[in-house]
Amino acid sequence: MFPLLLVLLAVPLFLSARKQKRAMAEQQALQNSLAPGDKVMTTSGLYGTVADASHETTIDIEISEGVVTRWLRAAIREKVAETDEAVIEDKADDDEAEVTTAQVAEPLDHNAKK
């Protein structure tokens, strides 16, 4: 009975540690693969383009034309595909084309006596 309980507790711990190790390896590979021109998103949700990736622990990101900021490499969450912006722009155009009107109810008269 006791060995079975140990196995039941050890297996989930082993699997979660393995999953965490795999996620860390993927994040490390992402940080090492960054190159100038890559579009990235930081952990705080800021989008930008990698301007300089020559430093070991930091990376320079251009967040707007002529505005370059320095970040820790660990702050980079993911690379962003080039097509994401085009899809967002297309959706914005579609939203502008669909104009709907809402029906408004008559206002309530709270001062009226019953």
Secondary structure, 3 states (H helix, E strand, C coil): CHHHHHHHHHHHHHHHHHHHHHHHHHHHHHHHHCCCCCEEEECCCCEEEEEECCCCCEEEEEEECCEEEEEEHHHEEEECCCHHHHHHHHHHHHHHHCCCCCCCCCCCCCCCCC
